């Protein structure tokens, strides 16, 4: 008998081999168990294991970095970090809302202009929603621009059942991600109500908030922080808050201010990275009859003005900056009590 299988067996064997080969072609490259089980995220590699990018002088000068563009010229850049601070009741929220509306509409505010519209998220931790709404309506009407609509969003503590998470808490920061993911500018009004865990006079407590700021900048967002002034006239708490900021804006009452004048304040840059000269000069701003106006600051160096500034709690240094006098001259005039 030959070694060949009977014809019936040959056909069966051929069909089996065909099915086997087809199954092999369809067989996954990985075991079935590995397909059924989720692969999961890539393992975390610490920064010190990934290594650092170091450029020598020639490489650094030859590198092509994209130029920094401005969100509100000249002091709020794209991927920029800024702060505005003032004593209570001076007009921080008026200022911040007007900045937000100008950026959202591609409009102007005071001496500054936004080149094009951007998406803005306004986070408010203090005001009743009705009061915030009334101010926003006044700002929109005073700007003479159309409503920003989808470019302007509000995340207000007053309309949250449980308030807002503590932005100074690294774990709580993730709850903001759904609201911030589409924003190009985030306004945080204000630090004491939204970053409640921040111990303002302890530099180390600022670390988690600073990490959040840098992370937002890394993904292309700009941040405007709204903060209170301390008794000496500077921003309240540790100066570490200013280390990573591009611009710091101070708002203060003009000497002789009356509450009947509404929102009237002097605007000064206490930090101005990337701009100088006329762009960084102080000026006076006022919001009255639904309109913003600006004017030059007239130096108030009379004895009465210096005494009034001291009564407001300003330091000798702050009074010198406000009056244009030297610190020694301010001290002398206050001591002598004469103009």
PyMOL commands that set and color helices and strands:
alter all, ss='L'
color gray80, all
select helices_A, chain A and resi 7-26+32-36+47-50+57-62+92-105+129-143+149-151+157-159+172-180+191-194+203-218+239-242+259-261+277-280+303-311+316-323+327-336
alter helices_A, ss='H'
color red, helices_A
select strands_A, chain A and resi 70-72+76-77+81-86+108-109+112-113+120-124+152-156+185-189+222-228+247-252+263-272+283-288+291-295
alter strands_A, ss='S'
color yellow, strands_A
deselect
rebuild
show_as cartoon
